[in-house]
Amino acid sequence: MAHEEDALEHERASWKPSSGLAVAVPDPVQNPGLPPHRERVTDKDPAAMKRAVRTVYTLFYLSLAGSIWAIAAYMLFPIESGRIIDIRHNNLFIGLGIALALLAIGIGAIHWSKAVMSDKEFIEPRHATRGRDTTREAAVQAFRDANDESGFGRRTAIRGSLIAALVASILPGITLFRGLAPESSPEHPEAGDPVALLSHTMWKKGMRLAHDPSGEPIRAADLTLGSAVHVIPEELASLSHHDGYLEQKAKAIVLLMRLLPEQLPAEHNKLDWSYNGIVAYSKVCTHVGCPVALYEQQTHHLLCPCHQSQFDVSRSAAVIFGPAARPLPQLPITVDDEGYLVAQSDFTEPVGPSFWERH
């Protein structure tokens, strides 16, 4: 039984110094022990303890008010107008509400631990391995003692206000998620539908393929064998940033490559979507939307640098390695009367990550 009661007996051997390192000194340092315990004001004065408790739960309720204000500010100061002053007001007042909510929780928790919770000093021996069953039972008892000493179980005002403040502190962040979704309008009826937005790009029948970012049209005769060219719709170059240049480019960006016609076997490719060995595929990876911009000329493989998905251009950009779930969407192309490469239509499937198709 004595052996079972010694919870640290299995570690005592590791505490003994090595014979080659032990040094015996005539005047070893004495353990000074703990300093005398000093009682706090709240330990001596019950009225001070009541004031401290009121302060703690008042701070938690103040945090709750800050969270509610942040949500209200999101509605009172909308940013749909796009004006800088409205955006500034929105950021300012929402930020003040969130700051108050988090700061009040922090100050309240610190004041609770310093003024209300049990105040005593103790030493806890460390052990590096799993403790014995008696030690583990003691740990459970320590949690019970901590609950009794902190008053969390019996001080309902503090407990309720803390829980309310913590729950409310999450709500402003959830509310802000709404601002990430665009809203539809009479001018843009599909602006609030991400599936519809990603199902269509600027490409349309007869639109010329142009160099990115100059917007210069591309002749089929100018493409050399093994080349890879970054391409945008010709009309995109005339858009300004206020007209949605970046948004349209993010969907319509294309990588154009030229292979030998015999390197595009008919059983694996839509030959009527290419021209004389020239093929065009979306540059947006079907995994999480990274730019697929690395082309291996000899193997005809496209590599996404983010997560190493690889696509075989000679087989309709099929996935041959990595986490991408489907091939890159192909842009049907041909040439016009002047020899410039043009699109036959828009993409026939949504570009980008595959999860956009699951609607």
Secondary structure, DSSP 8 states (H G I E B T S, - for coil): -HHHH-TTGGGHHHHS--TTT----SS-------------HHHH-HHHHHHHHHHHHHHHHHHHHHHHHHHHHHHHS--TT--HHHHHHHHHHHHHHHHHHHHHHHHHHHHIIIIIS----------SS---HHHHHHHHHHHHHHHHHHTTTT-HHHHHHHHHHHHHHHHHHHHHGGGGS----SS-TTTT-HHHHHH--S--TT-BEEETTT--B-BGGG--TT-EEEEEEGGGGG--GGGTHHHHHHHH-EEEEE--GGGS-TTTS-GGGSBTTEEEEESB-TTT--B--EEETTTTEEE-TTT--EEEGGGTTEEEESS--S---B--EEE-TTSBEEESSS-SS--S-GGGG--
